Amino acid sequence: MITFWIFAVVMMLIALVFLLRPLLLELNKNDIDRSAQNAAITKERLDELKTELEQGTISQTEFEQTKDELEHALINDVDESFIKSNSANNKYFTRLARYILIIGIPVISVGFYSYLGQPALIEGAKKHTAVPVGHASGEKNKELPSVEEMVARLVEKLKETPDNAEGWFMLARSYMSMNRYKEAIAALEKTNKLNPDNPTVMLRYADALIMQNGGKISGKPFDLIKRAVEIKPDHPTGLWLIGMGYEEQGEYQKAISYWNLLLPLLKDNQSIDEVNNLIRSAKSKVGISMSENSTVAVARSKKKAEISLKVKVSLAQSMLNKVSIDDTVFIFAKAVSGPPMPLAVVRKQVKDLPLQVTLDDSMAMLPDMKLSSFDKVNVTARVSISGKPLLQKGDLYSEEKSIKLPYAGSINIEIDTLAD
C-alpha cells in the first residue's frame, strides 16, 4: 500500500510540473490580442490570394475555395475576440491558479480515489457511465457552431460595428455560400457604400445580382462590371464577366476582344480551355450573323479575313536546356507606331513547339486595337518562365519582325535569346 501511495504522489507531482510550467514561466500571454493577430494574418493572406489571382498563379475556383476557408476560420475567431478582454489583474489570477492547482489536484485526486477506489464501486461507475458508441463524438460535434450560428453571431457583431466594411463583405460571402442572395445583396450594397470604387466588391455585388436575376447580366450588374473593369482593366474576373455581358447583348466581337485580353492573365489549363471555348462559340455566332447580313457586311467580313498573319514559331536547340515543357509561350503582334499593348496574342506551351498559329482581328486585346487598324506591325514570340506576359529576367524571346499589312506569306520566328 505504501508503494502505491508513493507512486501516486510521484505521478501527481509530475502532473503538477506540466500544468504549472506555463504559469511559472511568467509569460503573460493574456496581453496578446490573438484575434487581432489572426485577423491581420488572414487579411495579409487574402491580399496575397488577390495578387496571385490577378497574376494568374491560381484559378478563380482555387481563389474562392481558399478565401472561403480563411473567412470561416476568421468568423470562428471573431466570436472569441468579443468575449476575451485584457485584465489588469492577470498576475493575481496567475498566482491564484497556481494555488488552486497545487492544492486542488491532490485533494480532488485523493477524494475521487476514496470514492471510486474500491473495485466494486469502479464496476458500478462503469455501468452507470456507459455511453453508446458514437454518443461522445456527437456531443463534441454539438459544441461546434453551425454556419448559420456563425453568421448570426457575425450579424450581431456588425450591429455593434456597422462601419466595418470587411465584416459586411465577409457576411455577404457567407450568404452567397448559403445561396441567400437577397441578404448577400443587402450586405454587398452596404460594403460598396463603405468601400466605394473597389473592383472586387463591385464584381461580387454584380455576381449576387446576377444570381438573383437567374443569370441575367444586363442592367445594374453589367454597369457594376463595366465600372470595375474601367478601374482595373486587368482584373481577370472583370474581364471574364464583361465578355459574358457583351455576349448576352449579342456584341460578340466585343466579348471576344475582352476574353482575348483575359487569356494572357490565366495560368491554369482548365480556365484557359473554358475561355477558348467561349471565344470559339462567339466566333461561330459572329459568322452566322455575318452570313445573314447584307452584301456590305459580307464584304467587310472578307476584308477582315485578309488581315491575318500566319506565324511559324520554333525554339533554338541551344535554348532547350533553359526551359521546361510546361513553360508559357506568347506569340503576338504589336503596332510599330502606336501603343505597346499587343494587337493580337496567342498563348501556348513549350511542349507545343514548333507550331504554326494565325493572328487576326478576333484576337484583339481591345475592340479598337486590331491588326486591321494599322499598316505595319512587329511580330515576336517569347517563352515566359513565370507565365506573365511582361518580359522578365530569365525569359527567352525572338527577334521582332516588322510586317507590312496585309501580308499573305508565312512568318518564321525562332526563340533564341535569353533575357538578362
C-alpha positions as CSV (number, residue, x, y, z in Angstrom):
1,M,0.0,0.0,0.0
2,I,2.9,2.4,0.9
3,T,4.4,1.7,-2.5
4,F,1.1,2.6,-4.2
5,W,0.9,5.9,-2.3
6,I,4.5,6.8,-3.2
7,F,3.8,6.1,-6.8
8,A,0.6,8.1,-6.7
9,V,2.3,11.1,-5.1
10,V,5.1,11.0,-7.7
11,M,2.5,10.9,-10.5
12,M,0.7,13.9,-9.1
13,L,4.0,15.9,-8.8
14,I,4.8,15.1,-12.4
15,A,1.3,16.2,-13.4
16,L,1.7,19.5,-11.4
17,V,5.0,20.2,-13.1
18,F,3.4,20.1,-16.6
19,L,0.4,22.1,-15.5
20,L,2.3,24.8,-13.6
21,R,5.2,25.2,-16.1
22,P,3.4,27.7,-18.3
23,L,2.4,29.8,-15.3
24,L,5.9,29.7,-13.7
25,L,7.5,31.0,-16.9
26,E,5.6,34.3,-16.3
27,L,4.7,34.6,-19.9
28,N,1.7,37.0,-19.8
29,K,0.0,35.6,-22.8
30,N,-3.2,37.2,-21.9
31,D,-1.8,40.5,-23.1
32,I,-1.5,39.2,-26.6
33,D,-4.5,40.0,-28.8
34,R,-4.8,36.7,-30.6
35,S,-7.8,37.7,-32.6
36,A,-6.2,40.8,-33.9
37,Q,-3.2,38.8,-35.0
38,N,-5.4,36.2,-36.7
39,A,-7.3,39.0,-38.4
40,A,-4.1,40.6,-39.6
41,I,-2.7,37.3,-40.9
42,T,-6.0,36.5,-42.6
43,K,-6.1,39.9,-44.3
44,E,-2.4,39.6,-45.4
45,R,-3.2,36.1,-46.9
46,L,-6.3,37.4,-48.7
47,D,-4.2,40.2,-50.2
48,E,-1.7,37.6,-51.4
49,L,-4.5,35.5,-52.9
50,K,-5.9,38.5,-54.8
51,T,-2.4,39.2,-56.2
52,E,-2.0,35.5,-57.2
53,L,-5.4,35.5,-58.9
54,E,-4.7,38.8,-60.8
55,Q,-1.3,37.4,-61.9
56,G,-2.9,34.1,-63.0
57,T,-0.9,32.0,-60.4
58,I,-4.2,30.4,-59.2
59,S,-7.6,29.9,-60.8
60,Q,-10.8,31.6,-59.8
61,T,-12.0,28.3,-58.3
62,E,-8.9,27.9,-56.2
63,F,-9.2,31.5,-55.1
64,E,-12.8,31.2,-54.0
65,Q,-12.2,27.9,-52.1
66,T,-9.2,29.2,-50.2
67,K,-10.8,32.5,-49.4
68,D,-13.9,30.7,-48.0
69,E,-11.7,28.6,-45.8
70,L,-9.9,31.7,-44.5
71,E,-13.1,33.6,-43.8
72,H,-14.8,30.7,-42.0
73,A,-11.8,30.4,-39.8
74,L,-11.8,34.1,-39.1
75,I,-15.6,34.0,-38.2
76,N,-14.8,31.4,-35.6
77,D,-12.1,33.6,-34.1
78,V,-14.3,36.7,-34.2
79,D,-16.6,35.2,-31.6
80,E,-13.6,34.6,-29.3
81,S,-12.4,38.2,-29.7
82,F,-15.6,39.6,-28.3
83,I,-15.6,37.5,-25.2
84,K,-11.9,38.0,-24.4
85,S,-10.7,41.1,-22.6
86,N,-7.4,42.3,-21.2
87,S,-7.4,42.2,-17.4
88,A,-5.3,44.4,-15.1
89,N,-5.3,41.6,-12.5
90,N,-3.6,38.9,-14.7
91,K,-0.8,38.4,-12.2
92,Y,-3.3,37.9,-9.4
93,F,-5.2,35.3,-11.3
94,T,-1.9,33.6,-12.3
95,R,-1.0,33.2,-8.6
96,L,-4.5,32.1,-7.8
97,A,-4.4,29.5,-10.5
98,R,-1.1,28.1,-9.1
99,Y,-2.6,27.7,-5.6
100,I,-5.7,26.1,-6.9
101,L,-3.7,23.6,-8.9
102,I,-1.2,22.8,-6.1
103,I,-3.9,22.3,-3.5
104,G,-6.8,21.2,-5.7
105,I,-5.3,18.4,-7.7
106,P,-4.1,16.3,-4.8
107,V,-7.2,16.9,-2.8
108,I,-9.5,16.1,-5.7
109,S,-7.4,13.1,-6.7
110,V,-7.5,11.6,-3.2
111,G,-11.2,12.4,-2.8
112,F,-12.1,10.7,-6.1
113,Y,-10.0,7.6,-5.2
114,S,-11.6,7.4,-1.8
115,Y,-14.9,7.3,-3.5
116,L,-14.1,5.2,-6.6
117,G,-11.1,3.3,-5.3
118,Q,-12.9,0.0,-4.5
119,P,-13.3,-2.5,-7.4
120,A,-17.0,-2.9,-6.8
121,L,-17.6,0.8,-7.0
122,I,-15.4,1.1,-10.1
123,E,-17.5,-1.5,-11.9
124,G,-20.6,0.3,-10.8
125,A,-19.3,3.5,-12.1
126,K,-18.5,2.0,-15.4
127,K,-22.0,0.6,-15.8
128,H,-23.5,3.9,-14.7
129,T,-21.5,6.0,-17.1
130,A,-21.6,3.7,-20.1
131,V,-22.2,5.6,-23.3
132,P,-23.4,4.2,-26.6
133,V,-20.9,4.2,-29.5
134,G,-20.8,7.5,-31.3
135,H,-22.5,9.4,-28.5
136,A,-19.4,11.1,-27.2
137,S,-18.4,12.3,-30.7
138,G,-22.0,13.5,-31.2
139,E,-21.8,15.7,-28.1
140,K,-18.4,17.0,-29.3
141,N,-19.9,18.0,-32.6
142,K,-22.8,19.8,-30.9
143,E,-20.3,22.2,-29.4
144,L,-19.1,23.3,-32.8
145,P,-21.3,26.1,-34.2
146,S,-23.0,25.7,-37.5
147,V,-22.6,28.1,-40.4
148,E,-26.0,29.6,-39.6
149,E,-24.9,30.2,-36.0
150,M,-21.6,31.8,-37.0
151,V,-23.4,34.0,-39.5
152,A,-25.9,35.0,-36.8
153,R,-23.0,35.9,-34.5
154,L,-21.4,38.0,-37.2
155,V,-24.6,39.9,-37.8
156,E,-24.7,40.7,-34.0
157,K,-21.1,41.9,-34.1
158,L,-21.9,44.2,-37.1
159,K,-24.7,45.8,-35.2
160,E,-22.0,46.9,-32.8
161,T,-19.6,48.0,-35.6
162,P,-21.8,48.9,-38.6
163,D,-18.9,50.7,-40.4
164,N,-16.8,47.5,-40.6
165,A,-16.6,47.1,-44.4
166,E,-14.6,43.9,-44.2
167,G,-17.2,42.4,-41.8
168,W,-20.0,43.2,-44.2
169,F,-18.1,41.7,-47.1
170,M,-17.4,38.6,-45.1
171,L,-21.1,38.4,-44.2
172,A,-22.1,38.7,-47.9
173,R,-19.7,35.9,-48.9
174,S,-21.2,33.7,-46.2
175,Y,-24.7,34.5,-47.5
176,M,-23.6,33.7,-51.1
177,S,-22.3,30.3,-50.0
178,M,-25.7,29.6,-48.4
179,N,-27.5,30.7,-51.6
180,R,-29.2,33.5,-49.7
181,Y,-28.8,36.1,-52.5
182,K,-31.2,38.7,-51.2
183,E,-29.3,39.0,-47.9
184,A,-26.0,38.9,-49.8
185,I,-27.0,41.8,-52.0
186,A,-28.0,43.9,-49.0
187,A,-24.6,43.2,-47.3
188,L,-22.7,44.0,-50.5
189,E,-24.7,47.2,-51.0
190,K,-23.5,48.2,-47.6
191,T,-20.0,47.2,-48.3
192,N,-20.0,49.1,-51.6
193,K,-21.1,52.3,-49.8
194,L,-18.4,51.9,-47.1
195,N,-15.7,51.0,-49.7
196,P,-16.6,52.6,-53.0
197,D,-14.8,52.0,-56.3
198,N,-13.4,48.7,-55.2
199,P,-13.4,46.4,-58.2
200,T,-13.5,43.2,-56.1
201,V,-16.5,44.4,-54.1
202,M,-18.3,45.7,-57.2
203,L,-17.8,42.4,-59.1
204,R,-19.0,40.4,-56.1
205,Y,-22.1,42.7,-55.9
206,A,-22.7,42.1,-59.6
207,D,-22.4,38.4,-59.1
208,A,-25.0,38.4,-56.4
209,L,-27.4,40.4,-58.5
210,I,-26.8,38.0,-61.5
211,M,-27.6,35.0,-59.3
212,Q,-30.8,36.6,-58.0
213,N,-31.8,37.5,-61.6
214,G,-31.5,34.0,-62.8
215,G,-28.1,34.5,-64.6
216,K,-29.0,37.7,-66.5
217,I,-26.2,40.2,-66.6
218,S,-27.9,43.3,-68.2
219,G,-28.8,46.3,-66.1
220,K,-27.2,47.2,-62.8
221,P,-24.9,44.1,-62.7
222,F,-23.4,45.0,-66.1
223,D,-23.0,48.6,-65.1
224,L,-21.0,47.5,-62.0
225,I,-18.9,45.1,-64.1
226,K,-18.0,47.8,-66.7
227,R,-17.1,50.2,-63.9
228,A,-14.9,47.6,-62.2
229,V,-13.1,46.9,-65.5
230,E,-12.7,50.7,-66.1
231,I,-10.9,51.0,-62.7
232,K,-8.9,47.8,-63.1
233,P,-8.6,46.8,-66.8
234,D,-6.6,43.6,-66.0
235,H,-8.9,42.2,-63.4
236,P,-9.5,38.5,-64.5
237,T,-13.0,38.2,-63.1
238,G,-14.0,41.5,-64.5
239,L,-12.7,40.6,-68.0
240,W,-14.5,37.3,-67.8
241,L,-17.8,38.8,-66.8
242,I,-17.7,41.8,-69.1
243,G,-17.2,39.4,-72.0
244,M,-20.3,37.4,-70.8
245,G,-22.2,40.6,-70.6
246,Y,-21.4,41.7,-74.2
247,E,-22.1,38.1,-75.4
248,E,-25.6,38.3,-73.8
249,Q,-26.3,41.5,-75.7
250,G,-25.2,40.0,-79.0
251,E,-22.0,42.1,-79.2
252,Y,-19.8,39.0,-79.9
253,Q,-16.8,40.9,-81.3
254,K,-16.5,42.9,-78.0
255,A,-16.9,39.8,-76.0
256,I,-14.1,38.1,-78.0
257,S,-11.9,41.1,-77.5
258,Y,-12.2,41.1,-73.7
259,W,-11.7,37.4,-73.5
260,N,-8.6,37.6,-75.6
261,L,-7.4,40.3,-73.1
262,L,-8.1,37.8,-70.3
263,L,-6.2,34.8,-71.8
264,P,-2.7,36.0,-71.1
265,L,-3.6,36.6,-67.4
266,L,-4.7,32.9,-66.9
267,K,-2.3,30.2,-65.9
268,D,-4.3,27.0,-65.3
269,N,-5.2,25.0,-68.3
270,Q,-8.9,24.5,-67.2
271,S,-9.6,28.2,-67.2
272,I,-7.7,28.7,-70.5
273,D,-9.8,26.0,-72.1
274,E,-13.0,27.4,-70.8
275,V,-12.2,30.9,-72.2
276,N,-11.1,29.4,-75.5
277,N,-14.4,27.6,-75.8
278,L,-16.3,30.8,-75.1
279,I,-14.2,32.5,-77.9
280,R,-14.9,29.7,-80.4
281,S,-18.6,29.9,-79.5
282,A,-18.7,33.6,-80.0
283,K,-16.8,33.4,-83.3
284,S,-19.3,30.9,-84.6
285,K,-22.2,33.3,-83.7
286,V,-20.4,36.2,-85.4
287,G,-20.1,34.0,-88.6
288,I,-23.8,33.2,-88.5
289,S,-24.8,36.9,-88.1
290,M,-22.4,38.0,-90.9
291,S,-23.8,35.4,-93.3
292,E,-27.3,36.6,-92.7
293,N,-26.4,40.3,-93.1
294,S,-26.3,42.4,-96.3
295,T,-23.6,42.1,-99.0
296,V,-21.9,45.1,-97.5
297,A,-21.4,43.1,-94.2
298,V,-20.1,40.1,-96.1
299,A,-17.6,42.3,-98.0
300,R,-16.4,43.7,-94.7
301,S,-16.1,40.2,-93.3
302,K,-13.9,39.2,-96.3
303,K,-11.7,42.3,-95.8
304,K,-11.1,41.4,-92.2
305,A,-10.3,37.8,-93.1
306,E,-7.5,39.2,-95.3
307,I,-5.9,40.9,-92.3
308,S,-4.3,37.9,-90.7
309,L,-0.8,36.7,-90.1
310,K,0.5,33.1,-90.3
311,V,3.4,32.7,-87.9
312,K,5.7,29.6,-87.5
313,V,7.4,29.5,-84.2
314,S,10.4,27.3,-83.1
315,L,12.8,27.1,-80.2
316,A,16.6,27.2,-80.8
317,Q,18.4,24.0,-79.9
318,S,20.8,25.9,-77.7
319,M,17.9,27.0,-75.5
320,L,16.3,23.6,-74.9
321,N,18.1,23.2,-71.5
322,K,16.9,26.6,-70.3
323,V,13.1,25.9,-70.3
324,S,10.6,23.2,-69.2
325,I,7.9,21.7,-71.4
326,D,5.2,23.5,-69.3
327,D,6.6,27.0,-69.6
328,T,4.3,29.5,-71.3
329,V,4.8,30.7,-74.9
330,F,3.3,34.0,-76.1
331,I,3.1,34.8,-79.8
332,F,1.9,38.4,-80.5
333,A,1.9,41.3,-82.9
334,K,2.2,45.0,-81.8
335,A,1.9,48.2,-83.8
336,V,5.2,49.6,-85.0
337,S,3.9,53.1,-84.3
338,G,1.3,53.0,-81.6
339,P,0.5,51.9,-78.1
340,P,2.6,49.0,-76.6
341,M,-0.4,46.8,-76.0
342,P,-0.5,43.7,-78.3
343,L,-3.0,43.8,-81.2
344,A,-3.3,40.0,-81.2
345,V,-1.8,37.4,-79.0
346,V,-1.8,33.6,-78.7
347,R,-0.8,31.6,-75.6
348,K,0.8,28.1,-75.9
349,Q,3.4,26.0,-74.1
350,V,6.9,24.9,-74.9
351,K,5.8,21.4,-75.4
352,D,3.7,22.6,-78.4
353,L,6.8,23.9,-80.3
354,P,7.4,24.0,-83.1
355,L,4.0,25.2,-84.2
356,Q,2.1,27.5,-86.5
357,V,-0.6,30.0,-85.4
358,T,-2.7,32.6,-87.1
359,L,-3.0,36.1,-85.7
360,D,-6.1,38.0,-86.7
361,D,-8.6,40.7,-85.6
362,S,-10.6,38.2,-83.4
363,M,-7.6,38.2,-81.0
364,A,-7.6,41.9,-80.4
365,M,-6.9,42.8,-76.8
366,L,-9.3,45.8,-77.0
367,P,-12.2,46.4,-79.5
368,D,-10.4,49.4,-81.2
369,M,-6.9,47.9,-81.2
370,K,-6.9,45.4,-84.1
371,L,-4.5,44.3,-86.7
372,S,-6.7,45.9,-89.4
373,S,-6.3,49.3,-87.7
374,F,-2.6,49.5,-88.5
375,D,-0.5,49.4,-91.6
376,K,2.7,47.9,-90.1
377,V,3.2,45.6,-87.1
378,N,6.1,43.9,-85.2
379,V,5.7,40.1,-84.7
380,T,7.6,38.3,-82.0
381,A,7.4,35.3,-79.6
382,R,8.5,34.8,-76.0
383,V,8.9,31.9,-73.5
384,S,7.8,33.2,-70.1
385,I,9.2,31.2,-67.2
386,S,6.9,33.0,-64.7
387,G,3.8,32.7,-67.0
388,K,3.5,36.5,-67.0
389,P,3.2,38.4,-70.3
390,L,5.8,41.1,-69.5
391,L,9.4,40.3,-70.3
392,Q,11.4,39.3,-67.2
393,K,14.9,38.1,-66.4
394,G,15.3,34.5,-67.4
395,D,12.7,34.6,-70.2
396,L,13.6,33.7,-73.8
397,Y,12.5,35.8,-76.8
398,S,12.8,36.1,-80.6
399,E,13.9,38.9,-82.8
400,E,11.0,41.2,-83.8
401,K,10.0,41.1,-87.4
402,S,8.3,44.1,-89.0
403,I,5.5,43.2,-91.3
404,K,3.6,45.5,-93.6
405,L,-0.2,44.7,-93.8
406,P,-1.8,42.9,-95.5
407,Y,0.7,40.1,-95.6
408,A,-0.1,36.7,-97.3
409,G,3.1,34.8,-96.6
410,S,4.3,32.9,-93.6
411,I,6.4,34.5,-90.9
412,N,9.2,32.3,-89.4
413,I,10.3,33.1,-85.9
414,E,12.9,31.4,-83.7
415,I,13.1,32.0,-80.0
416,D,16.9,32.2,-79.4
417,T,17.8,35.0,-77.0
418,L,17.9,34.9,-73.1
419,A,16.7,38.0,-71.2
420,D,19.3,39.3,-68.8
